[in-house]
Amino acid sequence: MIGIIFLSVFLVVMTSIGIWGLRKTKTLNDFFLGGRNLGPWVSAVAYGTTYFSAVLFIGFAGKQGWLFGLNALWIAGGNALFGCLAAWLILAKRTRRMTQNLDAMTMPEFLQERYGAKHLKPIAAAVIFFFLLPYSASVFKGLGHLFEASFGISYDTALLIMIGFTGIYLVLGGYFAIAITDFVQGIIMFFGALVMIAVLFSQGGGFVKVLSEVASVYPSHVPEAQRPSLLTILSLVFMTSFGTWGLPQMVQKFYAIRDEKVIKTAAIITTIFATVIGFSAYLVGVTSHVFFTPATLPKMASGSINFDSIVPTLLTTRLPEVLMALILLLILSASMSTLSSLVLVSSSAVAIDLYPGRSEPGSGKDNSVAMMRFLSAVFVMISYFISRFQFEFIVTLMSLSWGAVAGSFTAPYIYGLFWKRGTKAGAYAGLLAGLATEITLFFVLGPANAPLAASCAIIVPFAVVPLVSLATTPPEGKLLDRAFEAR
């Protein structure tokens, strides 16, 4: 009952923010970037809430916490240090300045304008559409199952509720509403995570005792043959930390900041937020070694470990009802912020990058806001159908999504920011090399080695882009002067 009350209040607040955002969203720039006028706190928390979703809290933390033991904490450390702090300090200033110089609002637009490659935008938009949309559907799917288990609501009904409310505030208020709701959700996530850890560790006898017990029982709980190799650990840290540098839904946060003065403050805030959320999630997973044994772990019908049920089972059996309701809001907040950003970026691939009306005389970018709203609603519905009907090829796209998108964009994007000699041929080659590497290695190495495949897909284009660029015609001076103009 308490959970239903909390959920109702939460959804009313989200809808109200969407209505507020409608009044402040008049142009396409407002809808997609919040008018490029967001301060450090809102920008930082929006970045952090997009970074972490229910996938981390429900499945990822449980699986890595059990199989990796204390080594899972390296992932949290890498996410905070490299995925947040370094990303803001290295990428934010150049990204905001150059996207303004080039009048670019999306990753595909940036790549086209920076490299003078008119066919690069539709290719990049296609990558975003085909891989980020299934990824957003996977977040909806996780939320649906969580609500089904927690509130006794059917999976279909839970999906419709989540789709409906996410669509309302996203379609009405655009990125402004997303950023403000992210801020509210971020506060819930931050304090909910701290309380969750405090309660669980107190039940285990305290922080030091829990970690000591995990270290002592881990060798008997996980046989050596099942333990991850050093390469697997490094691949996961790299994929989840540096892979975000090329994800459009993350980079968008740099486009939207008010000015360069907010960057250092935002970097610190995001890092603190990521440290609390990341370590809290993995520490919960790690405590499974204290509260479970291999015999008592949740199992599937086949008898194998049900990793997705470890954290939900742990929380529902160890937390009081009020706190459990708060944790459900924490997970809901993490997911809704992530999926709203994913849907916004996915719809922009059509409304901004492919919609021909934007380039017609007299139309201008601002006249596309209605199309952006319409497509956001359409894409939310597509996400519902993907979540509802799990077609086999869609499941494959979900598994490929992170590596495919990060591998395609990270190298062309970063070289575009810092290296003037990069050419359009190099950008084409880098994008295609990353995408081909991910798809090839995913099927050759198998889903179990997906982090390694994704890491290779990110790294390979960093060699391809300069090799091809140095062998092809340098970019025009006027293009470079415009892109690298100081402000």
C-alpha positions in Angstrom: 0.0 0.0 0.0 2.8 2.4 0.9 4.5 1.6 -2.4 1.3 2.4 -4.3 1.1 5.8 -2.5 4.7 6.7 -3.2 4.3 5.6 -6.9 1.2 7.7 -7.3 2.8 10.9 -5.9 5.9 10.3 -8.0 3.9 10.0 -11.2 1.8 13.1 -10.5 5.0 15.1 -9.9 6.5 13.8 -13.2 3.4 14.7 -15.1 3.3 18.2 -13.5 6.9 18.8 -14.6 6.0 17.8 -18.1 3.2 20.4 -18.2 5.6 23.0 -16.8 8.1 22.1 -19.5 5.4 22.6 -22.2 5.2 26.2 -21.3 8.9 26.7 -21.6 9.4 24.7 -24.8 8.7 26.8 -27.9 11.5 25.9 -30.3 13.3 22.7 -31.4 16.4 24.0 -29.6 14.2 24.2 -26.4 12.8 20.8 -26.9 16.0 18.9 -27.6 18.6 20.9 -25.7 16.6 22.9 -23.1 17.6 26.1 -24.9 21.3 25.3 -24.1 20.7 27.1 -20.8 21.0 24.5 -18.0 23.1 25.0 -14.9 25.6 22.7 -13.3 23.4 20.9 -10.8 20.7 20.0 -13.3 23.2 19.1 -16.0 25.3 17.0 -13.7 22.4 15.0 -12.3 20.9 14.5 -15.7 24.2 13.0 -16.9 24.3 10.7 -13.8 20.7 9.5 -14.0 21.1 8.7 -17.7 24.2 6.8 -16.9 22.5 4.4 -14.4 19.3 2.5 -15.0 17.4 -0.5 -13.6 19.7 -2.8 -15.6 22.5 -1.9 -13.1 20.4 -2.3 -9.9 18.5 -5.4 -10.9 20.7 -7.6 -13.1 24.1 -6.2 -13.5 25.0 -5.6 -9.9 23.6 -8.9 -8.8 25.5 -10.9 -11.4 28.8 -9.1 -11.1 28.5 -8.8 -7.3 28.2 -12.6 -7.0 30.7 -13.7 -9.7 33.3 -10.9 -9.3 33.1 -10.5 -5.5 34.9 -7.3 -4.3 36.4 -7.0 -7.8 33.0 -5.6 -8.9 33.9 -2.4 -7.1 36.5 -1.7 -9.8 33.6 -1.1 -12.2 32.0 1.5 -10.0 35.4 3.2 -9.5 36.0 3.3 -13.3 32.5 4.7 -14.0 33.0 7.5 -11.5 36.6 8.4 -12.4 36.6 7.9 -16.2 32.9 7.8 -17.2 32.0 10.9 -15.3 34.9 13.1 -14.0 37.3 12.6 -17.0 34.4 12.8 -19.5 33.2 16.2 -18.2 36.7 17.7 -17.9 38.0 16.4 -21.3 34.9 16.5 -23.5 32.4 19.0 -22.2 34.1 22.3 -23.1 35.1 21.3 -26.7 31.7 19.7 -27.3 29.7 22.7 -26.3 31.9 25.2 -28.1 32.1 23.2 -31.3 28.4 22.2 -31.5 27.6 25.9 -31.2 30.1 26.9 -33.8 28.6 24.3 -36.2 25.0 24.8 -35.1 24.7 21.1 -34.4 22.2 19.6 -32.0 22.8 15.9 -32.4 25.7 13.5 -32.8 24.9 12.8 -36.5 24.7 16.6 -37.2 28.0 17.2 -35.4 29.8 14.5 -37.5 28.4 15.8 -40.8 29.3 19.4 -40.1 32.6 18.8 -38.5 33.9 16.5 -41.3 31.9 18.1 -44.2 30.4 14.7 -45.0 26.8 15.1 -46.1 26.1 11.3 -46.2 27.5 10.7 -42.7 24.5 12.1 -40.9 21.9 9.6 -42.3 24.3 6.7 -41.6 24.9 7.8 -38.1 21.1 8.4 -37.6 20.4 4.9 -38.8 22.8 3.4 -36.2 21.1 5.4 -33.4 17.7 4.3 -34.6 18.4 0.6 -34.9 20.4 0.1 -31.8 19.2 2.7 -29.2 15.5 2.1 -29.6 15.8 -1.6 -28.7 18.0 -0.6 -25.8 15.3 1.7 -24.5 12.8 -1.1 -24.9 15.0 -3.4 -22.7 14.8 -0.8 -19.9 11.0 -0.7 -20.2 11.0 -4.5 -20.1 13.0 -4.6 -16.9 10.6 -2.0 -15.3 7.6 -4.0 -16.3 8.8 -7.2 -14.6 9.8 -5.2 -11.5 6.3 -3.7 -11.1 4.7 -7.1 -11.8 6.7 -8.6 -8.9 6.4 -5.7 -6.5 2.8 -4.4 -6.9 1.0 -7.5 -8.3 0.3 -5.6 -11.5 0.3 -7.6 -14.7 3.3 -7.1 -17.0 1.2 -5.6 -19.8 -0.5 -3.1 -17.4 2.8 -2.1 -15.9 4.3 -1.5 -19.3 1.3 0.7 -20.3 1.7 2.7 -17.1 5.4 3.3 -17.6 5.0 4.1 -21.3 2.1 6.4 -20.6 3.8 8.6 -18.0 7.2 8.6 -19.7 5.5 9.7 -22.9 3.5 12.5 -21.2 6.4 14.4 -19.7 8.8 13.6 -22.6 6.4 14.7 -25.3 5.1 17.8 -23.5 8.3 19.2 -22.1 11.2 17.7 -24.1 14.7 17.9 -22.7 13.8 20.6 -20.2 11.3 18.3 -18.6 13.7 15.4 -18.8 16.4 17.4 -17.1 14.1 18.7 -14.3 12.6 15.2 -13.7 16.1 13.8 -13.8 17.0 16.2 -11.0 14.1 15.1 -8.9 14.8 11.4 -9.6 18.4 12.0 -8.9 17.7 13.2 -5.4 15.6 10.1 -4.8 18.3 7.9 -6.2 21.1 9.5 -4.2 19.5 9.3 -0.7 17.7 6.1 -1.4 21.0 4.4 -2.3 22.7 5.7 0.9 19.8 4.5 3.1 19.8 1.1 1.3 23.5 0.5 1.9 23.3 1.7 5.5 20.4 -0.8 6.3 21.9 -3.8 4.5 25.3 -3.4 6.0 24.0 -2.8 9.5 22.1 -6.1 9.2 25.3 -7.8 8.1 27.2 -6.5 11.1 28.8 -3.4 9.8 30.8 -2.2 6.8 34.1 -3.8 7.8 32.6 -7.1 8.9 30.6 -7.5 5.7 33.5 -6.8 3.4 35.8 -9.1 5.4 33.2 -11.9 5.2 32.8 -11.5 1.5 36.5 -11.8 1.0 36.7 -14.9 3.1 33.7 -16.8 1.6 34.1 -15.8 -2.0 36.6 -18.5 -2.9 34.2 -21.2 -1.6 31.1 -19.6 -3.2 32.6 -19.2 -6.7 34.9 -22.0 -8.0 38.0 -20.8 -9.7 36.8 -21.9 -13.1 33.8 -19.6 -12.8 35.7 -16.5 -11.7 36.2 -13.8 -14.2 39.6 -13.3 -15.8 41.6 -10.1 -15.5 40.8 -9.4 -19.1 37.0 -9.7 -18.4 37.3 -7.3 -15.5 39.3 -4.8 -17.5 36.9 -5.1 -20.5 33.9 -4.4 -18.3 35.5 -1.4 -16.7 36.6 0.0 -20.1 33.2 -0.7 -21.8 31.1 0.9 -19.1 33.5 3.8 -18.4 34.9 4.9 -21.8 32.1 3.5 -23.9 29.8 6.3 -22.6 32.2 8.9 -24.2 30.6 8.2 -27.6 26.9 7.5 -26.6 24.7 10.2 -28.0 22.4 10.3 -25.0 25.4 11.1 -22.8 27.1 13.6 -25.1 23.8 15.5 -25.4 24.2 16.7 -21.8 27.4 18.6 -22.8 25.5 20.4 -25.7 22.9 21.7 -23.3 24.9 23.4 -20.6 24.5 27.1 -20.1 28.2 28.1 -20.5 31.7 26.7 -20.0 31.9 28.1 -16.4 29.6 25.4 -15.2 31.8 22.5 -16.3 34.1 22.1 -13.3 31.2 22.3 -10.8 29.1 19.8 -12.9 32.1 17.5 -13.1 32.4 17.3 -9.3 28.7 16.9 -8.8 28.4 14.1 -11.4 31.4 12.3 -9.9 30.0 12.4 -6.4 26.6 11.2 -7.7 28.2 8.4 -9.7 30.4 7.3 -6.8 27.4 7.0 -4.5 25.1 5.3 -7.0 27.7 3.0 -8.6 29.3 1.8 -5.4 25.9 1.4 -3.7 24.6 -0.8 -6.5 27.7 -3.1 -6.6 28.0 -3.2 -2.8 24.4 -4.5 -2.7 25.4 -7.2 -5.2 28.5 -8.0 -3.2 26.5 -8.5 0.0 24.8 -11.5 -1.7 27.8 -13.5 -0.4 26.8 -12.6 3.1 23.0 -13.2 2.9 23.1 -16.2 0.4 25.0 -19.4 -0.1 25.2 -21.2 -3.5 22.4 -23.4 -2.4 20.0 -20.6 -1.3 20.6 -18.3 -4.3 17.5 -17.8 -6.5 17.3 -20.4 -9.2 15.8 -20.7 -12.6 13.7 -23.8 -13.7 16.8 -25.3 -15.2 18.6 -25.1 -11.9 21.0 -22.4 -12.9 21.4 -19.2 -10.9 18.8 -16.5 -11.6 21.1 -13.5 -11.4 18.3 -11.0 -12.2 16.5 -12.1 -9.0 19.5 -11.8 -6.6 19.1 -8.1 -5.8 15.3 -8.0 -5.8 15.1 -11.1 -3.5 17.7 -9.6 -1.2 15.9 -6.3 -0.9 12.4 -7.6 -0.5 13.5 -10.0 2.3 15.8 -7.6 4.1 14.3 -4.1 3.9 11.2 -2.8 5.7 8.2 -2.0 3.7 8.7 1.8 3.7 12.3 1.6 2.7 11.5 -1.0 0.0 9.0 1.4 -1.4 11.7 4.1 -1.6 14.1 1.7 -3.3 11.5 0.9 -5.9 11.3 4.6 -6.6 15.1 4.6 -6.8 15.0 1.9 -9.5 12.1 3.5 -11.2 13.9 6.9 -11.3 17.1 5.3 -12.6 15.1 3.7 -15.4 12.8 6.4 -16.4 15.6 9.0 -16.7 17.6 6.6 -18.9 14.8 5.6 -21.2 13.5 9.1 -21.7 16.9 10.2 -22.8 17.2 7.2 -25.1 13.8 7.8 -26.7 14.6 11.5 -27.2 17.8 10.8 -28.9 16.3 8.0 -31.0 13.5 10.2 -32.2 15.9 13.0 -33.0 17.6 10.6 -35.5 14.5 11.1 -37.6 13.0 14.4 -36.6 16.3 16.4 -36.7 18.7 14.3 -38.7 16.5 12.9 -41.4 13.4 15.1 -41.6 13.6 16.9 -44.9 11.3 19.8 -43.8 14.2 21.2 -41.7 16.2 22.2 -44.8 13.3 23.7 -46.8 13.4 27.4 -47.4 11.6 29.3 -44.6 11.1 26.3 -42.4 14.1 26.5 -40.1 14.9 24.2 -37.3 12.4 25.6 -34.9 9.5 24.6 -37.1 10.4 20.9 -36.5 9.3 20.9 -32.9 5.9 19.5 -33.7 7.5 16.7 -35.7 9.8 16.0 -32.8 6.9 15.7 -30.4 5.0 13.5 -32.7 8.0 11.2 -33.3 8.8 11.0 -29.6 5.3 9.7 -29.0 5.6 7.3 -31.8 8.9 6.0 -30.6 7.6 5.5 -27.1 4.9 3.3 -28.6 7.4 1.4 -30.6 9.3 0.8 -27.4 6.2 -0.6 -25.9 5.6 -3.1 -28.7 9.3 -4.2 -28.7 9.0 -4.7 -24.9 5.7 -6.5 -25.3 6.7 -8.8 -28.1 10.3 -10.0 -27.7 11.2 -10.9 -31.3 14.5 -12.8 -31.5 16.3 -10.3 -33.7 15.3 -7.5 -31.4 16.8 -9.3 -28.4 20.0 -9.6 -30.5 20.0 -5.9 -31.2 19.6 -5.2 -27.5 22.7 -7.2 -26.7 24.6 -5.4 -29.5 23.4 -1.9 -28.7 26.1 -0.6 -26.3 29.1 -1.8 -28.3 27.6 -0.9 -31.7 26.8 2.7 -30.8 29.9 3.4 -28.7 32.1 1.7 -31.3 30.6 3.7 -34.2 30.8 7.1 -32.6 33.5 7.4 -30.0 36.6 7.7 -32.2 35.1 10.0 -34.9 33.6 12.2 -32.2 36.8 12.6 -30.1 39.1 13.0 -33.1 36.6 15.6 -34.4 36.9 17.6 -31.2 40.7 17.6 -30.9 42.4 16.7 -34.2 42.2 19.0 -37.2 43.7 16.6 -39.6 40.8 14.1 -39.3 39.0 13.8 -42.7 35.5 12.7 -43.8 37.0 9.5 -45.2 38.5 8.8 -41.8 35.2 9.5 -40.1 33.3 7.1 -42.4 36.0 4.4 -42.0 36.0 4.8 -38.2 32.2 4.6 -37.9 32.0 1.5 -40.1 35.0 -0.2 -38.6 33.6 0.2 -35.0 30.2 -1.2 -36.1 31.7 -4.1 -38.1 34.1 -5.0 -35.2 31.2 -5.1 -32.7 28.9 -7.2 -34.9 31.7 -9.6 -35.9 33.2 -10.2 -32.5 29.9 -10.4 -30.8 29.0 -13.5 -32.9 32.5 -14.9 -33.0 33.2 -14.6 -29.3 29.6 -15.1 -28.1 27.4 -13.1 -25.8 29.4 -14.1 -22.7 32.3 -12.1 -24.1 30.2 -9.1 -25.1 32.3 -6.6 -23.0 35.4 -7.7 -24.8 33.7 -7.3 -28.2 32.5 -3.9 -27.2 35.9 -2.8 -26.0 37.6 -3.9 -29.2 34.9 -2.1 -31.2 35.7 1.2 -29.3 39.5 0.8 -29.6 39.8 -0.3 -33.3 38.5 2.9 -34.8 41.1 4.9 -32.9 43.7 3.3 -35.2 41.5 3.4 -38.3 40.5 7.1 -38.3 44.1 8.5 -38.3 45.4 5.9 -40.8 42.7 6.7 -43.3 42.8 10.4 -42.6 46.6 10.7 -43.2 46.1 8.9 -46.5 43.3 11.2 -47.8 42.8 14.8 -48.6 43.0 17.2 -45.6 39.8 19.0 -44.6 39.2 22.6 -45.9 40.6 25.4 -43.9 37.2 27.3 -43.8 35.6 24.2 -42.3 38.3 24.0 -39.6 38.2 27.7 -38.9 34.5 27.5 -38.3 34.6 24.4 -36.2 37.6 25.4 -34.0 36.6 29.1 -33.6 37.2 30.3 -30.1 34.4 31.9 -28.2 
